[in-house]
Amino acid sequence: MLRLHNRLAGGARPVATWSENPAPRKPDMPNHRTVFFISDRTGITAEMLGHSLITQFEGIDFKRVTLPFVDTADKAHQVADRIRHTAASEGVRPLVFSTFVKTEIRDIIHIPEAHVVDFFEAFIEPLENELQQESSHTVGKSHSIENFHEYNTRIEAVNYAMAHDDGIKPADMDSADIVLVGVSRSGKTPTCLYLALQYGIKAANYPLTPDDFGQPGLPRALLPFKHKLFGLTISPDRLAQIRSERKPDSRYASVDNCRFEVAEAEALYRNAGIPHLNTTSKSIEELASTILHKANLSRKIY
């Protein structure tokens, strides 16, 4: 198991080490912890990595607090005071996940009243040693607009996804990298937007309606783009639940109608040889990553 912990000797910062036998949780330890995600920029990296770690610990109620743009000593001191106050009021050390480029700000946050894991400090130094080169220590490199081409690709992809949502402008889908198809509320729109925002993929989507079922072959509007199609399906019960939130007590949301639409859509996928994916128990992140892999798409931004 990979663990991040403090080495006290010489004032060293958190480092990554392997431990096969992690210390068991004490019976009297509280089942709640406040978790701070702190950064000199957006905090996205600290949130993503920190969240991935704490989700491995069940039975603990984590209260998450994100504090972005802590980019001056004054702000860092205010945050450190807030962490100390939290520790005193809750009687347990908060967890702090941070990504700081500037050493002087990082040192202010490293206080004994919290368990601090700074991802940059834990991993940058080993990389510098391996690459035999110092890092630039530039704030905001991972989520900046300095790379105009990648930033512009992201914006264009998001605009494309919004302009080609729910079958809008089907004749203009020739420039799409992928076209998601599926019944209403099966997850097409959020997946398209995530593919655009995270990977720079131009994703259009087309809703399958009862008018598309019972006909031989694909809907006419989709025929020119068969090689770009990727189907989404979902369990009828889950679909009925989602639709009921939008239109309760309607035929659109009835379980019988949802069973019919899902069965017809899946039959269409099989008959037309369209790869498809069940969205019932998958997050948007999992869906987008799986589609990217299965459809052999190349991400355009990093």
N, C-alpha and C positions, 0 to 999 in steps of 0.2 A: 504494500500500500504506500503510495506517495504521500508524505506528510510535510507540511511547512511548519517550522517551529523556530523559536528564538535560540540563538547561541549566545550565552551571556559572556563568555570569555572574550575579553578584548573589546566588548561593546559591539560585537558583530551583529548584523541585521538578520532577518529571517532568511533561511536557505531551504532548498528542497532536499530532503533525504528520504531514504527508504526505511520503512519499519514494518516488520512482519507481525509484530505484536503490539498494536496501539494500546495505550493505557485505558482500562475500562472506566466508564463513567461512574463517578461516585454516587451512591444512592441519595445523598443529601443535596446534590447539585440541582439548581432550579431548572425547570423544563422550559424556560424562556430565555432568550438572549436578544438584545438589540444589536443589529448589524449595521455598521456604517460603510457605505461605499463612497470613497472620497477621491477626488482627482483635481488636477490643475486644469483639466479641460472638461469634456462632457460627462465623464464617469462611465461611459458605455463599457469600456474594457474591464474596469473594476467590477461593475455589475455582472457582466457576463461570466467572468471567471469565478468571482465570489459566489454567485448564485449556483454555478455548477458544483462547487464544493459543498455548500451547506445543504443542498438537496439530498446529499448522501446520508444525512443524519435525521432519522425519523424520530418522532416523539418529542421534538423540540419546537416550540413556537418561536419563530424568528420574526422580529419586528424590523423591517428594512427601512433604512434612512439613506437617501442619496444626496450627497452634497457636492455638486459640480463647481468648476471654476474657482477652486481654492488656490489662487495664484499669487497671493501676497502673504507676507509674514503676519500682517494684522489679521487677515482672514484665517490663517492657519491657527493662530493663537485662540481666536474665537471658537474654532472647531474643537481644538484641544480642550478648552474649558467646557464645552458642551459634552464632550465624551466623559470628562471627569465627573460632571454633574450626573450623567446617566449612570455611571458606575456607582456613585454614592447613593443614589435614590433606589437603584435596583439591587444593590448588594452583590453584584457580580460584574466581572469585567466584560464590557462590550467587545464584539469582534469588529475589527477594522480592516477592510480590504481597500488598498489604495494603489494609485499609479501616479507617482510624482517624479518629475524629471529633475527639479532643482533640489539639491541636497539640503539647503538651508530650510526649505519648507518641509521636506521629509523628516528632518530631525525634530521639528516642532511637534509633529504628529506622533512620533514614536515616544509614547509616554507609558509608564508602568501600569497605569490604571486600565489599559486596554491590551488585548491580544492583537497585535498589528501584523498584517501580512501585506508587504509592499511588493507587488508583482514585478515592477521594473527593477527594483534593487535585487530581488531574488534571482532574476534571470539575466539581466543585462551584463553584469560582471562576468559570469561564466561564458557568455557569448563573446564578450570583448577578449577574454583570454583565448578562446578557441579561434576567433577570427584575427587575433593579433592586431586589433584596431579598436580605438576608443569610439564609442557611439557619439552621435552628434549632440545628444542631450537637448534636442529641440522639442519644445512643447507643442503638442497638437499634431504630430506627424501622422498618426494613424487615422484621424478623422478630420482632415483638413481639405481645403480646396486648392492646395498648391498644384496638384496634378490635375490640370484643367481638363485633359482628355477623359480621365476616369470620372471626374465630377460631372462633366457634360454628358457622358454616357449614362450615368445614373439618372440624371434629370430627364433625358430623352426617353429612357425606358419607362420611367414612372408616368410621364405624360402619355406615352403610347398605351400603357396598360389602362389608364383612365379613359382614353379616347376610344378604346376598343373593348369596353366592358359590356357584357350581356349582349354580344352580337351586334354592337353598334359598328357601322361601316364594314360589313363582312367582305365587301369587294376589295377592301384595302388591307386585307390580312396577309398579302403576299410578302410583306416585309417583316412579318412576325417570326421570331425564333421558334415559338411554340404556340399552339392554340389549345387551351384547355376546354374540354366539353363535359357536360354533366347536367343533371336535373337542377332545378332551382334550389338554392341554399345548400349545395353540396360542398362548398368551399372554394369555388373558382376565383372569385374576386380577390379575397385576401391573399390567396396563394400567388396570383398574378402580380399583385402589388409587392409582395415579399420578394419574388423572383427579380422584379425590376429594381427594388431598392437595395437589396443585398448583393445581387449578382450582375446587375446591368442587363438582364434578359428582357427582350421585348416580348411580352406575353399577352396574347389576346385571349378572350374566352367567349364561348357560344353556349347559350342555354338550350338544353333539350326540353321540348314541351310535348304534351300529348299529341299535338299535330305531327310531330316527327316520328311517332311510333306507328307500327302497323304498315309502314311503307317499305318497299324493297330498297335496301342500300342506305347510304348516308343521305342526310338532308342535302338538297342541291347546293346550298350556299357553302357547304363544307367540302364538296368533291374536289375542288382545285387544291385544297390544302391537306389532303389525306395524310401525306407524309409528315405533316407537322402536328397531327392531332394526338392528344393524350387525354384519356378519359378519367374522370373522378366518379367514384361511387360512394355509397354510405349506407349504413343499416337503416331500414325503413322506420324502425322505432325511434332512432335518434333523429332522423329527418323530420318525422312527425312532431317531435318535441321542439325542434328548432322552428319549424313553420308555425307551430301553435303560438309561439311568442310573437309572431308577426301578424298572423290572422287566425285567432282562436275560433274553434267551433266552425271551421270552414271545410268544404270538401278538399280544398288545396292542402290542408293540414291533416286530413284524416289518415289513419294508419293504412286503410285499404288502398287509398289512392297513392300513398307513398310506396306501398309494396308494388303496386302496378308500375309506377314510373321507374323505380329502381330496377325491377326485373326487365323491363323493356330496354332501359339504357344499357344494362349489362349484356343483354342479348345482342344489341346493336354493336357493342364493342367486340364481342366474340365473332360475330358474322363478318364484320369489316376488318378484323385483325388489328384493332386499335389497342395499344397497351393501356392499362388502366390501374388505378390505385384506390384502395379503400381508405377514406378519410376519417372514419368513425372514431378511432382511438389515436390518431396522429395529430401532433401540433402542426401549426403552419410552418415552423422551422423544419420539422421532419419531412413534411410534404414537399417543400421546396427543394431540400437537399436530395431527397429520393428521386424526384422528377429530374433534377439536374443530372443525376447519375444515370438513371434508366433511359433518358432521352438522348444521352451522349451530348449534352450541351456544354459548351465551354464558357465558364464565367468570364465576364468582361471587366469586372472590377474586383479589387481585393481590399 
